[in-house]
Amino acid sequence: MVKRSTYVNSWLTVLVLAIAVNFALARGVNAQKSDSSYLRAIRARQSKSILKNGLHLALPPLKPAATSNAKINLPRADDKLLSNVQIFPNPVTDIINLKYTLSRNAYVNVKVMDILGNDVLTLVSQRVETGDQSLTYNVNNKLSKGFYFVRVVVGNESVNKKILVVY
């Protein structure tokens, strides 16, 4: 007998809750048929509660399709930090001229490597400003004849150029 009354009571509770939710949702749908009347009702309720509580928060109204004219320049993942790397003259006789462009301030490392990838000479290892940069380096008696690679490393980007040293 107790089992049966518990079963009936639980179904009656579920039925009463379903009816209450139905009425609550139906009332909300009727209030939202007209946006302006719904907003007036909400504002009236808020103003009454504000007067009771003494708290005042003024938020700007939300406008659909509102845009901003503010421009924010954030570096993107696809932006190149290093570009226009040029080495001349090639073949090199006594001087290496290196030109490159940086899109923002960064630490630059320029090394000369032999064919096997061993570091032979470090031309630059310092922080460099934004813009076009040029470097002239005298390699007379510092490199023997042969092929070398010049590696320019900026951040996680690197560019390798092949040069031929002749005297």
Rosetta blueprint (number, residue, H / E / L):
1 M L
2 V H
3 K H
4 R H
5 S H
6 T H
7 Y H
8 V H
9 N H
10 S H
11 W H
12 L H
13 T H
14 V H
15 L H
16 V H
17 L H
18 A H
19 I H
20 A H
21 V H
22 N H
23 F H
24 A H
25 L H
26 A H
27 R H
28 G H
29 V H
30 N H
31 A H
32 Q L
33 K L
34 S L
35 D H
36 S H
37 S H
38 Y H
39 L H
40 R H
41 A H
42 I H
43 R H
44 A H
45 R H
46 Q H
47 S H
48 K H
49 S H
50 I H
51 L H
52 K H
53 N H
54 G L
55 L L
56 H L
57 L L
58 A L
59 L L
60 P L
61 P L
62 L L
63 K L
64 P L
65 A L
66 A L
67 T L
68 S L
69 N L
70 A L
71 K L
72 I L
73 N L
74 L L
75 P L
76 R L
77 A L
78 D L
79 D L
80 K L
81 L L
82 L E
83 S E
84 N E
85 V E
86 Q E
87 I E
88 F E
89 P L
90 N L
91 P L
92 V E
93 T L
94 D L
95 I E
96 I E
97 N E
98 L E
99 K E
100 Y E
101 T E
102 L E
103 S L
104 R L
105 N L
106 A E
107 Y E
108 V E
109 N E
110 V E
111 K E
112 V E
113 M E
114 D L
115 I L
116 L L
117 G L
118 N L
119 D E
120 V E
121 L E
122 T E
123 L E
124 V E
125 S E
126 Q E
127 R E
128 V E
129 E L
130 T L
131 G E
132 D E
133 Q E
134 S E
135 L E
136 T E
137 Y E
138 N E
139 V L
140 N L
141 N L
142 K L
143 L L
144 S L
145 K L
146 G E
147 F E
148 Y E
149 F E
150 V E
151 R E
152 V E
153 V E
154 V E
155 G L
156 N L
157 E E
158 S E
159 V E
160 N E
161 K E
162 K E
163 I E
164 L E
165 V E
166 V L
167 Y L
